[in-house]
Amino acid sequence: MKFLELRQKDVINCNTGEKLGFVIDLEFEPKSGCITCLIVPRIGKGIRCFGRNQVFRIPYKCVVRIGRDTVLVDIDEKQCLKS
């Protein structure tokens, strides 16, 4: 799968059924080249924190399934939310 294809998929939290957004970036382990984290901007909730957008840093191990139109993740949103 190409990154462009991944960016077009909705990221859904399995625990709440809530749409979190779309993948905008990935983090890799430098030595292995393996994906460690998906970066997903928080959409439509509250105000910005000090003018900065909040993002979800979703560990790749929390990805349950990558489907045709969605990426299902199993996360605690509060633990993954970063400013």
N, CA, C and O atoms as CSV, one atom per row, in Angstrom:
chain,resi,resn,atom,element,x,y,z
A,1,MET,N,N,0.846,-1.177,0.000
A,1,MET,CA,C,0.000,0.000,0.000
A,1,MET,C,C,0.891,1.238,0.000
A,1,MET,O,O,1.917,1.282,0.678
A,2,LYS,N,N,0.491,2.216,-0.752
A,2,LYS,CA,C,1.212,3.481,-0.817
A,2,LYS,C,C,0.673,4.440,0.241
A,2,LYS,O,O,-0.484,4.348,0.651
A,3,PHE,N,N,1.537,5.364,0.676
A,3,PHE,CA,C,1.128,6.344,1.680
A,3,PHE,C,C,-0.059,7.164,1.187
A,3,PHE,O,O,-0.954,7.482,1.970
A,4,LEU,N,N,-0.080,7.508,-0.088
A,4,LEU,CA,C,-1.187,8.276,-0.654
A,4,LEU,C,C,-2.517,7.540,-0.468
A,4,LEU,O,O,-3.537,8.167,-0.182
A,5,GLU,N,N,-2.510,6.226,-0.628
A,5,GLU,CA,C,-3.730,5.431,-0.428
A,5,GLU,C,C,-4.148,5.444,1.043
A,5,GLU,O,O,-5.336,5.530,1.355
A,6,LEU,N,N,-3.181,5.360,1.932
A,6,LEU,CA,C,-3.467,5.375,3.367
A,6,LEU,C,C,-4.056,6.714,3.793
A,6,LEU,O,O,-4.953,6.757,4.635
A,7,ARG,N,N,-3.561,7.803,3.219
A,7,ARG,CA,C,-4.040,9.147,3.575
A,7,ARG,C,C,-5.494,9.375,3.216
A,7,ARG,O,O,-6.135,10.252,3.797
A,8,GLN,N,N,-6.031,8.620,2.284
A,8,GLN,CA,C,-7.399,8.812,1.824
A,8,GLN,C,C,-8.412,8.024,2.647
A,8,GLN,O,O,-9.610,8.095,2.374
A,9,LYS,N,N,-7.964,7.290,3.632
A,9,LYS,CA,C,-8.856,6.455,4.441
A,9,LYS,C,C,-9.230,7.159,5.746
A,9,LYS,O,O,-8.406,7.844,6.352
A,10,ASP,N,N,-10.480,6.984,6.168
A,10,ASP,CA,C,-10.918,7.491,7.467
A,10,ASP,C,C,-10.281,6.654,8.565
A,10,ASP,O,O,-10.206,5.431,8.447
A,11,VAL,N,N,-9.824,7.298,9.629
A,11,VAL,CA,C,-9.315,6.585,10.802
A,11,VAL,C,C,-10.439,6.573,11.833
A,11,VAL,O,O,-10.915,7.626,12.257
A,12,ILE,N,N,-10.858,5.372,12.233
A,12,ILE,CA,C,-11.993,5.180,13.133
A,12,ILE,C,C,-11.520,4.482,14.401
A,12,ILE,O,O,-10.793,3.491,14.338
A,13,ASN,N,N,-11.938,5.007,15.559
A,13,ASN,CA,C,-11.643,4.372,16.836
A,13,ASN,C,C,-12.674,3.268,17.070
A,13,ASN,O,O,-13.869,3.548,17.158
A,14,CYS,N,N,-12.226,2.028,17.171
A,14,CYS,CA,C,-13.128,0.882,17.390
A,14,CYS,C,C,-13.898,0.997,18.705
A,14,CYS,O,O,-15.034,0.533,18.799
A,15,ASN,N,N,-13.293,1.606,19.709
A,15,ASN,CA,C,-13.932,1.699,21.028
A,15,ASN,C,C,-15.153,2.601,21.029
A,15,ASN,O,O,-16.124,2.334,21.736
A,16,THR,N,N,-15.108,3.671,20.240
A,16,THR,CA,C,-16.191,4.660,20.269
A,16,THR,C,C,-16.963,4.746,18.961
A,16,THR,O,O,-18.062,5.299,18.925
A,17,GLY,N,N,-16.400,4.206,17.890
A,17,GLY,CA,C,-17.008,4.335,16.571
A,17,GLY,C,C,-16.812,5.714,15.971
A,17,GLY,O,O,-17.365,6.022,14.915
A,18,GLU,N,N,-16.031,6.540,16.637
A,18,GLU,CA,C,-15.832,7.928,16.222
A,18,GLU,C,C,-14.745,8.051,15.156
A,18,GLU,O,O,-13.708,7.392,15.226
A,19,LYS,N,N,-15.006,8.906,14.172
A,19,LYS,CA,C,-14.005,9.216,13.156
A,19,LYS,C,C,-12.995,10.177,13.766
A,19,LYS,O,O,-13.363,11.233,14.282
A,20,LEU,N,N,-11.718,9.804,13.702
A,20,LEU,CA,C,-10.660,10.636,14.267
A,20,LEU,C,C,-10.090,11.600,13.236
A,20,LEU,O,O,-9.624,12.682,13.593
A,21,GLY,N,N,-10.119,11.224,11.979
A,21,GLY,CA,C,-9.568,12.059,10.914
A,21,GLY,C,C,-8.896,11.208,9.861
A,21,GLY,O,O,-9.292,10.069,9.611
A,22,PHE,N,N,-7.860,11.785,9.238
A,22,PHE,CA,C,-7.086,11.112,8.202
A,22,PHE,C,C,-5.617,11.124,8.583
A,22,PHE,O,O,-5.161,12.037,9.272
A,23,VAL,N,N,-4.875,10.122,8.143
A,23,VAL,CA,C,-3.439,10.067,8.396
A,23,VAL,C,C,-2.753,11.185,7.609
A,23,VAL,O,O,-2.946,11.306,6.399
A,24,ILE,N,N,-1.949,12.005,8.302
A,24,ILE,CA,C,-1.194,13.049,7.596
A,24,ILE,C,C,0.301,12.764,7.577
A,24,ILE,O,O,1.039,13.341,6.778
A,25,ASP,N,N,0.750,11.868,8.463
A,25,ASP,CA,C,2.179,11.574,8.519
A,25,ASP,C,C,2.381,10.237,9.209
A,25,ASP,O,O,1.469,9.704,9.842
A,26,LEU,N,N,3.586,9.704,9.078
A,26,LEU,CA,C,3.970,8.452,9.721
A,26,LEU,C,C,5.288,8.665,10.440
A,26,LEU,O,O,6.086,9.518,10.050
A,27,GLU,N,N,5.520,7.884,11.498
A,27,GLU,CA,C,6.835,7.846,12.140
A,27,GLU,C,C,7.407,6.455,11.918
A,27,GLU,O,O,6.688,5.457,11.968
A,28,PHE,N,N,8.715,6.406,11.671
A,28,PHE,CA,C,9.400,5.152,11.397
A,28,PHE,C,C,10.492,4.897,12.418
A,28,PHE,O,O,11.028,5.832,13.013
A,29,GLU,N,N,10.817,3.631,12.618
A,29,GLU,CA,C,11.994,3.230,13.379
A,29,GLU,C,C,13.170,3.328,12.403
A,29,GLU,O,O,13.181,2.627,11.391
A,30,PRO,N,N,14.155,4.178,12.685
A,30,PRO,CA,C,15.236,4.412,11.725
A,30,PRO,C,C,16.010,3.149,11.309
A,30,PRO,O,O,16.341,2.983,10.135
A,31,LYS,N,N,16.290,2.283,12.251
A,31,LYS,CA,C,17.105,1.105,11.921
A,31,LYS,C,C,16.338,0.083,11.095
A,31,LYS,O,O,16.864,-0.446,10.116
A,32,SER,N,N,15.102,-0.197,11.482
A,32,SER,CA,C,14.337,-1.253,10.807
A,32,SER,C,C,13.508,-0.732,9.637
A,32,SER,O,O,13.187,-1.481,8.714
A,33,GLY,N,N,13.160,0.564,9.679
A,33,GLY,CA,C,12.292,1.124,8.646
A,33,GLY,C,C,10.825,0.807,8.867
A,33,GLY,O,O,9.991,1.120,8.017
A,34,CYS,N,N,10.494,0.186,10.006
A,34,CYS,CA,C,9.103,-0.173,10.310
A,34,CYS,C,C,8.326,1.044,10.810
A,34,CYS,O,O,8.875,1.909,11.493
A,35,ILE,N,N,7.052,1.095,10.462
A,35,ILE,CA,C,6.177,2.170,10.940
A,35,ILE,C,C,5.953,1.985,12.434
A,35,ILE,O,O,5.630,0.885,12.884
A,36,THR,N,N,6.122,3.057,13.206
A,36,THR,CA,C,5.882,2.988,14.648
A,36,THR,C,C,4.627,3.745,15.059
A,36,THR,O,O,4.037,3.450,16.098
A,37,CYS,N,N,4.212,4.726,14.244
A,37,CYS,CA,C,3.148,5.613,14.688
A,37,CYS,C,C,2.454,6.265,13.491
A,37,CYS,O,O,3.104,6.638,12.515
A,38,LEU,N,N,1.122,6.399,13.579
A,38,LEU,CA,C,0.346,7.169,12.607
A,38,LEU,C,C,0.060,8.532,13.225
A,38,LEU,O,O,-0.266,8.613,14.409
A,39,ILE,N,N,0.176,9.592,12.450
A,39,ILE,CA,C,-0.129,10.939,12.918
A,39,ILE,C,C,-1.440,11.372,12.270
A,39,ILE,O,O,-1.549,11.445,11.046
A,40,VAL,N,N,-2.439,11.658,13.116
A,40,VAL,CA,C,-3.785,12.011,12.648
A,40,VAL,C,C,-4.216,13.297,13.343
A,40,VAL,O,O,-4.294,13.322,14.571
A,41,PRO,N,N,-4.501,14.374,12.593
A,41,PRO,CA,C,-4.949,15.610,13.244
A,41,PRO,C,C,-6.341,15.446,13.833
A,41,PRO,O,O,-7.209,14.808,13.237
A,42,ARG,N,N,-6.543,16.024,15.002
A,42,ARG,CA,C,-7.855,15.998,15.653
A,42,ARG,C,C,-8.797,16.918,14.880
A,42,ARG,O,O,-8.433,18.047,14.551
A,43,ILE,N,N,-9.996,16.441,14.594
A,43,ILE,CA,C,-10.939,17.248,13.817
A,43,ILE,C,C,-12.124,17.681,14.657
A,43,ILE,O,O,-12.657,16.908,15.453
A,44,GLY,N,N,-12.528,18.927,14.469
A,44,GLY,CA,C,-13.782,19.462,14.971
A,44,GLY,C,C,-14.105,19.339,16.436
A,44,GLY,O,O,-15.273,19.162,16.783
A,45,LYS,N,N,-13.119,19.426,17.319
A,45,LYS,CA,C,-13.420,19.321,18.747
A,45,LYS,C,C,-12.794,20.470,19.492
A,45,LYS,O,O,-11.571,20.551,19.607
A,46,GLY,N,N,-13.608,21.342,19.989
A,46,GLY,CA,C,-13.122,22.418,20.840
A,46,GLY,C,C,-12.245,23.414,20.109
A,46,GLY,O,O,-12.319,23.571,18.890
A,47,ILE,N,N,-11.410,24.084,20.895
A,47,ILE,CA,C,-10.537,25.110,20.331
A,47,ILE,C,C,-9.099,24.612,20.306
A,47,ILE,O,O,-8.756,23.617,20.945
A,48,ARG,N,N,-8.282,25.310,19.569
A,48,ARG,CA,C,-6.871,24.957,19.511
A,48,ARG,C,C,-6.196,25.268,20.839
A,48,ARG,O,O,-6.601,26.179,21.560
A,49,CYS,N,N,-5.189,24.519,21.141
A,49,CYS,CA,C,-4.419,24.723,22.364
A,49,CYS,C,C,-3.246,25.647,22.048
A,49,CYS,O,O,-2.282,25.228,21.407
A,50,PHE,N,N,-3.321,26.895,22.492
A,50,PHE,CA,C,-2.278,27.888,22.275
A,50,PHE,C,C,-1.947,28.050,20.789
A,50,PHE,O,O,-0.783,28.203,20.419
A,51,GLY,N,N,-2.975,28.016,19.947
A,51,GLY,CA,C,-2.782,28.233,18.523
A,51,GLY,C,C,-2.218,27.045,17.763
A,51,GLY,O,O,-1.971,27.139,16.561
A,52,ARG,N,N,-2.011,25.926,18.453
A,52,ARG,CA,C,-1.460,24.743,17.790
A,52,ARG,C,C,-2.542,23.684,17.673
A,52,ARG,O,O,-3.335,23.478,18.592
A,53,ASN,N,N,-2.559,23.026,16.543
A,53,ASN,CA,C,-3.501,21.935,16.362
A,53,ASN,C,C,-3.064,20.736,17.189
A,53,ASN,O,O,-1.871,20.494,17.366
A,54,GLN,N,N,-4.024,20.002,17.684
A,54,GLN,CA,C,-3.724,18.773,18.395
A,54,GLN,C,C,-3.751,17.619,17.404
A,54,GLN,O,O,-4.512,17.632,16.437
A,55,VAL,N,N,-2.912,16.623,17.657
A,55,VAL,CA,C,-2.863,15.444,16.802
A,55,VAL,C,C,-2.916,14.186,17.658
A,55,VAL,O,O,-2.510,14.181,18.820
A,56,PHE,N,N,-3.425,13.125,17.051
A,56,PHE,CA,C,-3.346,11.801,17.660
A,56,PHE,C,C,-2.066,11.152,17.155
A,56,PHE,O,O,-1.827,11.094,15.949
A,57,ARG,N,N,-1.247,10.667,18.076
A,57,ARG,CA,C,-0.071,9.855,17.739
A,57,ARG,C,C,-0.468,8.426,18.064
A,57,ARG,O,O,-0.408,7.997,19.217
A,58,ILE,N,N,-0.872,7.698,17.041
A,58,ILE,CA,C,-1.442,6.364,17.224
A,58,ILE,C,C,-0.360,5.312,16.979
A,58,ILE,O,O,0.125,5.174,15.856
A,59,PRO,N,N,0.023,4.565,18.026
A,59,PRO,CA,C,1.021,3.507,17.837
A,59,PRO,C,C,0.537,2.506,16.787
A,59,PRO,O,O,-0.636,2.134,16.761
A,60,TYR,N,N,1.452,2.081,15.931
A,60,TYR,CA,C,1.064,1.176,14.853
A,60,TYR,C,C,0.505,-0.135,15.398
A,60,TYR,O,O,-0.330,-0.768,14.752
A,61,LYS,N,N,0.961,-0.546,16.584
A,61,LYS,CA,C,0.444,-1.786,17.176
A,61,LYS,C,C,-1.042,-1.675,17.526
A,61,LYS,O,O,-1.693,-2.691,17.768
A,62,CYS,N,N,-1.587,-0.451,17.556
A,62,CYS,CA,C,-3.007,-0.238,17.857
A,62,CYS,C,C,-3.888,-0.273,16.607
A,62,CYS,O,O,-5.110,-0.155,16.702
A,63,VAL,N,N,-3.268,-0.434,15.438
A,63,VAL,CA,C,-4.046,-0.563,14.204
A,63,VAL,C,C,-4.636,-1.968,14.181
A,63,VAL,O,O,-3.908,-2.961,14.185
A,64,VAL,N,N,-5.966,-2.036,14.156
A,64,VAL,CA,C,-6.664,-3.318,14.166
A,64,VAL,C,C,-6.783,-3.869,12.747
A,64,VAL,O,O,-6.559,-5.054,12.502
A,65,ARG,N,N,-7.137,-2.989,11.828
A,65,ARG,CA,C,-7.353,-3.422,10.444
A,65,ARG,C,C,-7.276,-2.226,9.504
A,65,ARG,O,O,-7.744,-1.133,9.820
A,66,ILE,N,N,-6.679,-2.459,8.354
A,66,ILE,CA,C,-6.688,-1.462,7.289
A,66,ILE,C,C,-7.593,-2.014,6.202
A,66,ILE,O,O,-7.260,-2.988,5.527
A,67,GLY,N,N,-8.743,-1.375,6.047
A,67,GLY,CA,C,-9.731,-1.837,5.087
A,67,GLY,C,C,-9.726,-1.012,3.821
A,67,GLY,O,O,-8.825,-0.208,3.580
A,68,ARG,N,N,-10.740,-1.225,3.027
A,68,ARG,CA,C,-10.864,-0.549,1.738
A,68,ARG,C,C,-10.995,0.966,1.894
A,68,ARG,O,O,-10.363,1.728,1.161
A,69,ASP,N,N,-11.826,1.402,2.860
A,69,ASP,CA,C,-12.091,2.832,3.052
A,69,ASP,C,C,-11.677,3.361,4.415
A,69,ASP,O,O,-11.670,4.574,4.628
A,70,THR,N,N,-11.332,2.476,5.342
A,70,THR,CA,C,-11.059,2.913,6.712
A,70,THR,C,C,-9.830,2.225,7.306
A,70,THR,O,O,-9.403,1.158,6.865
A,71,VAL,N,N,-9.286,2.883,8.320
A,71,VAL,CA,C,-8.261,2.295,9.178
A,71,VAL,C,C,-8.898,2.213,10.558
A,71,VAL,O,O,-9.241,3.237,11.147
A,72,LEU,N,N,-9.056,1.002,11.074
A,72,LEU,CA,C,-9.640,0.816,12.401
A,72,LEU,C,C,-8.526,0.751,13.429
A,72,LEU,O,O,-7.563,0.001,13.271
A,73,VAL,N,N,-8.664,1.547,14.491
A,73,VAL,CA,C,-7.668,1.570,15.558
A,73,VAL,C,C,-8.353,1.341,16.902
A,73,VAL,O,O,-9.522,1.680,17.083
A,74,ASP,N,N,-7.616,0.766,17.827
A,74,ASP,CA,C,-8.119,0.503,19.174
A,74,ASP,C,C,-7.259,1.316,20.137
A,74,ASP,O,O,-6.198,0.867,20.570
A,75,ILE,N,N,-7.737,2.533,20.471
A,75,ILE,CA,C,-6.926,3.437,21.299
A,75,ILE,C,C,-7.755,4.086,22.402
A,75,ILE,O,O,-8.983,4.140,22.340
A,76,ASP,N,N,-7.043,4.574,23.410
A,76,ASP,CA,C,-7.601,5.496,24.389
A,76,ASP,C,C,-7.220,6.881,23.865
A,76,ASP,O,O,-6.050,7.262,23.898
A,77,GLU,N,N,-8.204,7.624,23.386
A,77,GLU,CA,C,-7.936,8.900,22.715
A,77,GLU,C,C,-7.147,9.870,23.583
A,77,GLU,O,O,-6.285,10.587,23.075
A,78,LYS,N,N,-7.424,9.906,24.878
A,78,LYS,CA,C,-6.726,10.845,25.764
A,78,LYS,C,C,-5.233,10.544,25.843
A,78,LYS,O,O,-4.420,11.462,25.949
A,79,GLN,N,N,-4.872,9.267,25.793
A,79,GLN,CA,C,-3.459,8.902,25.873
A,79,GLN,C,C,-2.713,9.184,24.573
A,79,GLN,O,O,-1.502,9.409,24.590
A,80,CYS,N,N,-3.418,9.175,23.459
A,80,CYS,CA,C,-2.776,9.374,22.151
A,80,CYS,C,C,-2.803,10.822,21.683
A,80,CYS,O,O,-2.145,11.160,20.700
A,81,LEU,N,N,-3.548,11.680,22.365
A,81,LEU,CA,C,-3.700,13.067,21.936
A,81,LEU,C,C,-2.516,13.906,22.412
A,81,LEU,O,O,-2.192,13.927,23.599
A,82,LYS,N,N,-1.872,14.599,21.463
A,82,LYS,CA,C,-0.705,15.440,21.763
A,82,LYS,C,C,-0.902,16.820,21.164
A,82,LYS,O,O,-1.587,16.975,20.153
A,83,SER,N,N,-0.302,17.817,21.787
A,83,SER,CA,C,-0.354,19.193,21.259
A,83,SER,C,C,0.853,19.461,20.398
A,83,SER,O,O,0.997,20.559,19.861
